[in-house]
Amino acid sequence: MDWALKNLHAPIGPDAMARRARMSRRTLYRRFEAVAGTSPTQWLLERRHDAARRLLESTELPVERIAEGTGIGSAADLRSHFAEAVGMSPSAYRSARRRTAT
């Protein structure tokens, strides 16, 4: 998990995580479920959303750079995932957080 957090920007997924942990994908899923209560894929996506939120709140980086830097991929992917997870676009989230902070 620590390794994955340090490498969110990279195109990692369950297979890379299993190789890094030196276990089969099936074992990784079982152990991940036991420890985190979710699948490695869902956990990784949630961590990427968290990282994107932090960057939206603390930087002026464009959505495209945030998507790339958090491993989400394209700006369109970030917008889609973010709208599903947070209920608004990344730009709307950034604006709302700024209004709350002032």
N, CA, C and O of each residue as an XYZ file, in Angstrom:
408
protein
N       0.829     -1.189      0.000
C       0.000      0.000      0.000
C       0.876      1.256      0.000
O       0.597      2.215     -0.720
N       1.924      1.242      0.804
C       2.829      2.393      0.838
C       3.461      2.621     -0.524
O       3.544      3.752     -1.000
N       3.905      1.535     -1.146
C       4.515      1.638     -2.465
C       3.515      2.217     -3.468
O       3.873      3.083     -4.266
N       2.287      1.754     -3.435
C       1.268      2.250     -4.358
C       1.019      3.738     -4.135
O       0.881      4.493     -5.098
N       0.959      4.161     -2.890
C       0.742      5.578     -2.596
C       1.872      6.451     -3.137
O       1.631      7.565     -3.603
N       3.083      5.954     -3.077
C       4.225      6.713     -3.582
C       4.286      6.719     -5.102
O       5.012      7.516     -5.696
N       3.532      5.839     -5.725
C       3.576      5.704     -7.181
C       2.222      5.911     -7.842
O       1.958      5.335     -8.897
N       1.368      6.719     -7.245
C       0.041      6.950     -7.816
C       0.109      7.464     -9.247
O      -0.757      7.157    -10.066
N       1.136      8.244     -9.543
C       1.276      8.831    -10.875
C       1.530      7.767    -11.950
O       1.253      7.994    -13.128
N       2.049      6.624    -11.547
C       2.401      5.568    -12.490
C       1.177      4.730    -12.860
O       0.205      4.660    -12.108
N       1.244      4.104    -14.020
C       0.115      3.252    -14.446
C       0.145      1.898    -13.738
O       0.343      0.860    -14.370
N      -0.051      1.922    -12.430
C      -0.045      0.675    -11.665
C      -1.473      0.183    -11.461
O      -2.432      0.953    -11.507
N      -1.581     -1.083    -11.242
C      -2.871     -1.703    -10.977
C      -2.649     -2.943    -10.130
O      -1.554     -3.144     -9.604
N      -3.652     -3.762     -9.994
C      -3.540     -4.951     -9.150
C      -2.409     -5.894     -9.545
O      -1.765     -6.476     -8.672
N      -2.159     -6.056    -10.830
C      -1.089     -6.966    -11.245
C       0.272     -6.450    -10.784
O       1.091     -7.217    -10.278
N       0.515     -5.151    -10.958
C       1.789     -4.565    -10.511
C       1.901     -4.628     -8.988
O       2.981     -4.875     -8.452
N       0.794     -4.407     -8.302
C       0.802     -4.474     -6.847
C       1.104     -5.896     -6.381
O       1.860     -6.094     -5.429
N       0.522     -6.874     -7.043
C       0.762     -8.274     -6.676
C       2.222     -8.644     -6.917
O       2.841     -9.308     -6.085
N       2.774     -8.214     -8.059
C       4.191     -8.490     -8.331
C       5.070     -7.845     -7.267
O       6.007     -8.467     -6.767
N       4.769     -6.604     -6.925
C       5.564     -5.884     -5.922
C       5.501     -6.598     -4.565
O       6.501     -6.672     -3.851
N       4.338     -7.113     -4.222
C       4.151     -7.816     -2.943
C       4.595     -9.278     -3.012
O       4.568     -9.997     -2.013
N       5.002     -9.700     -4.205
C       5.434    -11.082     -4.423
C       4.365    -12.083     -4.025
O       4.607    -13.025     -3.271
N       3.181    -11.849     -4.556
C       2.076    -12.779     -4.323
C       1.204    -12.831     -5.570
O       1.318    -11.984     -6.456
N       0.353    -13.808     -5.627
C      -0.547    -13.919     -6.770
C      -1.612    -12.824     -6.687
O      -1.865    -12.258     -5.624
N      -2.209    -12.550     -7.806
C      -3.280    -11.554     -7.843
C      -4.428    -11.975     -6.923
O      -5.000    -11.147     -6.215
N      -4.752    -13.241     -6.939
C      -5.846    -13.744     -6.104
C      -5.548    -13.544     -4.614
O      -6.420    -13.126     -3.852
N      -4.310    -13.846     -4.208
C      -3.919    -13.640     -2.813
C      -3.951    -12.158     -2.463
O      -4.403    -11.781     -1.382
N      -3.472    -11.317     -3.376
C      -3.518     -9.870     -3.148
C      -4.952     -9.422     -2.890
O      -5.198     -8.668     -1.948
N      -5.891     -9.867     -3.699
C      -7.291     -9.478     -3.521
C      -7.824     -9.937     -2.165
O      -8.507     -9.177     -1.477
N      -7.517    -11.167     -1.781
C      -7.985    -11.665     -0.482
C      -7.404    -10.857      0.666
O      -8.127    -10.447      1.575
N      -6.120    -10.634      0.623
C      -5.469     -9.890      1.713
C      -5.904     -8.429      1.734
O      -6.088     -7.846      2.803
N      -6.064     -7.856      0.579
C      -6.504     -6.463      0.505
C      -7.897     -6.315      1.095
O      -8.165     -5.388      1.860
N      -8.764     -7.218      0.742
C     -10.130     -7.190      1.270
C     -10.110     -7.306      2.791
O     -10.870     -6.623      3.479
N      -9.256     -8.156      3.307
C      -9.175     -8.354      4.762
C      -8.644     -7.114      5.473
O      -9.118     -6.771      6.557
N      -7.678     -6.449      4.882
C      -7.046     -5.298      5.523
C      -7.796     -3.996      5.252
O      -8.059     -3.224      6.174
N      -8.138     -3.755      3.997
C      -8.711     -2.467      3.604
C     -10.226     -2.493      3.466
O     -10.866     -1.442      3.410
N     -10.795     -3.679      3.411
C     -12.244     -3.784      3.261
C     -12.741     -3.495      1.863
O     -13.936     -3.284      1.657
N     -11.838     -3.482      0.901
C     -12.208     -3.214     -0.485
C     -11.185     -3.861     -1.407
O     -10.181     -4.402     -0.944
N     -11.433     -3.808     -2.683
C     -10.502     -4.392     -3.652
C      -9.315     -3.452     -3.878
O      -9.417     -2.254     -3.613
N      -8.194     -3.985     -4.365
C      -7.055     -3.126     -4.674
C      -7.406     -2.055     -5.709
O      -6.946     -0.917     -5.609
N      -8.207     -2.415     -6.685
C      -8.592     -1.462     -7.727
C      -9.385     -0.307     -7.138
O      -9.107      0.853     -7.444
N     -10.359     -0.602     -6.306
C     -11.179      0.451     -5.700
C     -10.351      1.292     -4.731
O     -10.488      2.515     -4.700
N      -9.508      0.656     -3.954
C      -8.656      1.375     -3.006
C      -7.740      2.346     -3.750
O      -7.585      3.499     -3.348
N      -7.137      1.868     -4.837
C      -6.238      2.698     -5.632
C      -6.980      3.886     -6.231
O      -6.466      5.005     -6.219
N      -8.164      3.663     -6.747
C      -8.958      4.756     -7.313
C      -9.325      5.780     -6.236
O      -9.274      6.985     -6.483
N      -9.690      5.312     -5.061
C     -10.017      6.234     -3.960
C      -8.809      7.062     -3.550
O      -8.942      8.256     -3.280
N      -7.629      6.443     -3.501
C      -6.416      7.193     -3.161
C      -6.109      8.222     -4.239
O      -5.661      9.326     -3.930
N      -6.342      7.877     -5.494
C      -6.122      8.829     -6.588
C      -7.106      9.985     -6.500
O      -6.740     11.130     -6.762
N      -8.334      9.703     -6.139
C      -9.317     10.780     -5.930
C      -8.873     11.691     -4.792
O      -8.960     12.914     -4.905
N      -8.399     11.105     -3.699
C      -7.918     11.898     -2.569
C      -6.783     12.821     -2.995
O      -6.759     13.997     -2.633
N      -5.841     12.277     -3.767
C      -4.708     13.077     -4.235
C      -5.192     14.200     -5.154
O      -4.699     15.325     -5.072
N      -6.145     13.901     -6.019
C      -6.692     14.921     -6.916
C      -7.390     16.023     -6.119
O      -7.245     17.205     -6.431
N      -8.139     15.639     -5.100
C      -8.801     16.638     -4.249
C      -7.781     17.571     -3.611
O      -7.943     18.791     -3.627
N      -6.729     16.985     -3.050
C      -5.691     17.804     -2.397
C      -5.062     18.779     -3.386
O      -4.842     19.944     -3.056
N      -4.774     18.308     -4.592
C      -4.174     19.182     -5.601
C      -5.146     20.265     -6.062
O      -4.739     21.404     -6.291
N      -6.402     19.927     -6.198
C      -7.392     20.936     -6.575
C      -7.513     22.014     -5.500
O      -7.707     23.189     -5.811
N      -7.399     21.614     -4.251
C      -7.522     22.552     -3.140
C      -6.278     23.412     -2.947
O      -6.379     24.563     -2.524
N      -5.121     22.868     -3.251
C      -3.883     23.549     -2.864
C      -3.051     24.107     -4.018
O      -2.050     24.784     -3.782
N      -3.447     23.835     -5.257
C      -2.653     24.314     -6.394
C      -3.556     24.941     -7.446
O      -4.783     24.876     -7.372
N      -2.909     25.542     -8.414
C      -3.606     26.078     -9.587
C      -3.365     25.200    -10.806
O      -3.643     25.611    -11.932
N      -2.853     24.000    -10.590
C      -2.568     23.104    -11.708
C      -3.819     22.870    -12.545
O      -4.915     22.741    -12.001
N      -3.664     22.814    -13.863
C      -4.810     22.481    -14.707
C      -5.281     21.050    -14.456
O      -4.510     20.196    -14.017
N      -6.526     20.812    -14.736
C      -7.128     19.492    -14.527
C      -6.346     18.409    -15.271
O      -6.201     17.295    -14.768
N      -5.848     18.726    -16.451
C      -5.082     17.744    -17.228
C      -3.846     17.289    -16.463
O      -3.553     16.094    -16.418
N      -3.117     18.228    -15.861
C      -1.900     17.889    -15.105
C      -2.243     17.098    -13.850
O      -1.516     16.177    -13.478
N      -3.335     17.450    -13.202
C      -3.757     16.720    -11.998
C      -4.120     15.285    -12.365
O      -3.758     14.348    -11.654
N      -4.829     15.116    -13.465
C      -5.205     13.773    -13.918
C      -3.962     12.930    -14.186
O      -3.894     11.772    -13.773
N      -2.986     13.505    -14.872
C      -1.757     12.779    -15.170
C      -0.962     12.488    -13.895
O      -0.462     11.379    -13.706
N      -0.852     13.480    -13.035
C      -0.037     13.349    -11.826
C      -0.585     12.393    -10.794
O       0.157     11.890     -9.951
N      -1.872     12.140    -10.851
C      -2.486     11.222     -9.895
C      -2.750      9.842    -10.495
O      -3.286      8.958     -9.827
N      -2.371      9.667    -11.751
C      -2.533      8.365    -12.392
C      -3.934      8.088    -12.892
O      -4.237      6.969    -13.306
N      -4.791      9.091    -12.860
C      -6.165      8.891    -13.339
C      -6.196      8.850    -14.855
O      -7.075      8.215    -15.439
N      -5.262      9.512    -15.495
C      -5.179      9.472    -16.949
C      -5.453     10.815    -17.564
O      -4.678     11.755    -17.385
N      -6.544     10.919    -18.286
C      -6.878     12.152    -18.987
C      -7.791     13.041    -18.155
O      -8.361     12.614    -17.151
N      -7.916     14.285    -18.598
C      -8.826     15.216    -17.930
C     -10.258     14.691    -17.996
O     -11.020     14.836    -17.041
N     -10.618     14.087    -19.112
C     -11.971     13.528    -19.251
C     -12.206     12.410    -18.237
O     -13.283     12.312    -17.651
N     -11.190     11.567    -18.034
C     -11.309     10.500    -17.035
C     -11.473     11.083    -15.635
O     -12.299     10.613    -14.853
N     -10.677     12.115    -15.322
C     -10.784     12.743    -14.008
C     -12.164     13.355    -13.817
O     -12.777     13.194    -12.762
N     -12.650     14.050    -14.823
C     -13.984     14.658    -14.714
C     -15.054     13.605    -14.474
O     -15.936     13.785    -13.634
N     -14.973     12.518    -15.206
C     -15.963     11.443    -15.062
C     -15.889     10.799    -13.683
O     -16.904     10.669    -12.997
N     -14.683     10.397    -13.277
C     -14.515      9.763    -11.963
C     -14.882     10.724    -10.838
O     -15.533     10.338     -9.867
N     -14.464     11.967    -10.974
C     -14.693     12.950     -9.922
C     -16.178     13.244     -9.768
O     -16.681     13.345     -8.649
N     -16.880     13.381    -10.884
C     -18.317     13.636    -10.827
C     -19.041     12.483    -10.144
O     -19.981     12.702     -9.381
N     -18.610     11.267    -10.414
C     -19.229     10.097     -9.792
C     -18.922     10.036     -8.294
O     -19.803      9.732     -7.489
N     -17.669     10.325     -7.922
C     -17.251     10.195     -6.526
C     -17.676     11.374     -5.661
O     -18.057     11.190     -4.504
N     -17.615     12.586     -6.215
C     -17.832     13.790     -5.419
C     -19.155     14.487     -5.753
O     -19.680     15.257     -4.949
N     -19.674     14.213     -6.925
C     -20.943     14.813     -7.309
C     -20.817     16.144     -8.030
O     -21.810     16.839     -8.241
N     -19.585     16.500     -8.411
C     -19.378     17.733     -9.172
C     -18.086     17.606     -9.964
O     -17.281     16.705     -9.730
N     -17.904     18.521    -10.899
C     -16.692     18.508    -11.712
C     -15.504     18.976    -10.881
O     -15.688     19.611     -9.843
N     -14.293     18.671    -11.324
C     -13.119     19.162    -10.605
C     -13.084     20.690    -10.490
O     -12.711     21.226     -9.447
N     -13.466     21.377    -11.544
C     -13.469     22.850    -11.518
C     -14.494     23.381    -10.531
O     -14.218     24.332     -9.800
N     -15.664     22.783    -10.504
C     -16.693     23.205     -9.552
C     -16.243     22.918     -8.123
O     -16.494     23.715     -7.220
N     -15.587     21.797     -7.919
C     -15.061     21.456     -6.591
C     -14.036     22.489     -6.149
O     -14.076     22.965     -5.014
N     -13.113     22.838     -7.047
C     -12.088     23.829     -6.731
C     -12.735     25.164     -6.364
O     -12.346     25.795     -5.381
N     -13.702     25.587     -7.139
C     -14.395     26.851     -6.849
C     -15.132     26.807     -5.522
O     -15.082     27.762     -4.747
N     -15.806     25.716     -5.262
C     -16.557     25.589     -4.011
C     -15.628     25.601     -2.806
O     -15.942     26.221     -1.789
N     -14.495     24.927     -2.906
C     -13.534     24.908     -1.797
C     -12.945     26.296     -1.558
O     -12.683     26.674     -0.416
N     -12.741     27.039     -2.613
C     -12.201     28.393     -2.449
C     -13.222     29.298     -1.765
O     -12.863     30.104     -0.906
N     -14.485     29.167     -2.140
C     -15.524     29.984     -1.501
C     -15.635     29.642     -0.026
O     -15.842     30.526      0.806
N     -15.498     28.359      0.303
C     -15.563     27.914      1.698
C     -14.376     28.435      2.501
O     -14.519     28.786      3.673
N     -13.210     28.484      1.874
C     -11.999     28.916      2.566
C     -11.989     30.425      2.853
O     -11.321     30.882      3.781
N     -12.726     31.180      2.057
C     -12.701     32.640      2.253
C     -13.830     33.105      3.097
O     -13.954     34.302      3.358
